[in-house]
Amino acid sequence: MDFVNFIVAFFVSKNVRLLTAFVCWRPEDVRLISQRGVMAGLRLRVFPSTHLTADLPAYRDYREGVLLDVGCLNATHVLHKSSRNRAFNLRYSWLLIDDSPFNITYVEETLSDVLVLPDGDVTWVSVDRMVDVYKVKADQPLVVTHLGMRRSRRELEGLWRSLRTTVTRRKNLHSVYLKSATIVTQPQYFKGWSDLSNRQIDTFPKLTYPILKLCGEDLNFRFNLKQVDLYGEERNGSFDGLVGQMQHEGLEVGVTSMFMRKDRWRVLHFCAETVELQGAFLFRQPSRSSVSNVFALPFSRGVWAASAAVFAGAATLLAVFGLVARRTALDPVAQRLTVLESLTYAVGTICQQGSYLCPNLWSMRLLMFCTLLASLFAFTSYSAKIVAILQAPSDALRTIDDLARSPMDLGVQETTYKRVYFAESKDPATQALYRRKLLPLGERAYLSVVDGIARVRTGLFAFQVEQSSAYDIISKTYTEREKCDLKEIKAFTLPMVAVPVRKHSGYKDLLGARLRWQREVGLMDRYRRVWMSVRTPCDAAQGGFVSVGLVDVLPALHALLAGVLLATALLLVEKAHHTVLTRA
């Protein structure tokens, strides 16, 4: 009776509501513990000694208690199967009961091949002692903590409250070596973990290495480190690079930070986020004349329509007045205002040109004066607005749609998932930009950070890049004025980056807790500021002026060229017509 009450009190004090029991007891004992468990709010499922084969997956959506009588015939089978499934973790509270006096040799022999790592919650109870057991590594001896004998629920709850947290109690890993690997994608540029000359190359490994090194000193373990050259991409259902080695070769920790992607979650886990990575299309904002006709921008469509209506009305009235003058013979000068002459006058007035015709009729003079006055006001506003447009900072490109419709060339930083994030984006504008601008280029669309930022500097080129890598190069190569011209457009949000660990690793929670502590006290932010550049304030935004270039007046040159070609064509037609008339 006391032992049954102790078992129920133990799991209730652990705040679990489901208990899986592997026991070889008499039926009346099983019924008794079931009744006691129901009274305490504990659901119980019991597997007798002939069916000690229940699956205990490594992770569930809830915590669960497991009771195992180590004296049962198939107890060793349960332990080994649970060890292979990595069921000895904080998601399960294990109680191993032994109805004999405590014998450390027997405990070690029973658990010799069982993987109870620092994330395990395993308590061994004998008739005279209760101990907490775990191993710092599979090949290391058991670490045993004596808990004394508590019988009642109140005593057990007091015990758990008095104990330090698991992370605090198990911080000492006794200088074990953990198999690990890091990324060096370009060994020819690698000059050490503290070299800042090429921060844009292998930024994540260089940032993560001192963080995990400090974590190793904190937890008293060391890295058995190897080098690989790829993060890992899925090919035919299997990964290559670092992810592949963690999947197949049992690496415990990756000494780098990598994107937390759904496909990677299938083969590894992540213990803690390190930094937030931001990416965007980076470009120098082109002048308005590069992406649109500046001669059409000063007036809105309504003003253009109103102006056209005013001058068309003036030309029509002049033509009507000329028709009346020809029929009444009031003014010989006014009689020359035909439809073509009136249209020519209206166009000339718009361009601030006068007319050689000076009618004697005051009505026609008043009409011509008002037309010239309206043209003066419109021309003054138009000229002032043109100057303002040419000198003001451009905001011609503000969205992904603007970028897709612009004449700018595009490029993408060479990374493992260079194509995936465009292909996986659900934004129609991003999809359209990818199909229109990037897909036709093939491999030519993917550039190194140095080459991409160099092309951005020349203008009319947008580069999708990790901002920290880009601004490191920009700070060294761009002038202040060029830095102020830079704009960003985000195409998609990048996933968080985190430290990878082997799937179901026994060190995941331990490492995660200490890495989060580093973030809370500011250590992680310090390394982020050392290795990840940010955009510097613009000091030259208000200085200087913008010179008018050939591209700004290109529409005017196009109009001039079109006029020359049309005039030449008309000249040839007139000459041919004159020749025909002369011969006739």
Secondary structure, DSSP 8 states (H G I E B T S, - for coil): -HHHHHHHHHHHHTT--EEEEE----HHHHHHHHHHHHHTT-EEEEE-GGG------S--SS-EEEEEETTSTTHHHHHHHHHHTT--STTEEEEEE-SS---HHHHHHHTTT----TT--EEEE-SS-EEEEEESSTTS-EEEEE-----SHHHHHHHHHHS--HHHHT---TTEEEEEEEE-S-GGG---TT--TTTTSSHHHHHHHHHHHHHHHHHTEEEEEEEES----EETTEE-HHHHHHHHS---EESS-EE--HHHHTTEEEEEE-----EEEEEE---HHHHS-GGGSSS-HHHHHHHHHHHHHHHHHHHHHHHHHHHHTS-TTGGG--HHHHHHHHHHHHTT---S---S-HHHHHHHHHHHHHHHHHHHHHHHHHHHHHHS------SHHHHHHSS-EEEEE--TTTTHHHHH---HHHHHHIIIIIGGGGGGGEE-HHHHHHHHHHSSEEEEEEHHHHHHHHHHH--HHHHHTEEEE--S----EEEEEETT-TTHHHHHHHHHHHHHHTHHHHHHHHHS------SSSSSS-----GGGSHHHHHHHHHHHHHHHHHHHHHHHHHHHHHH-
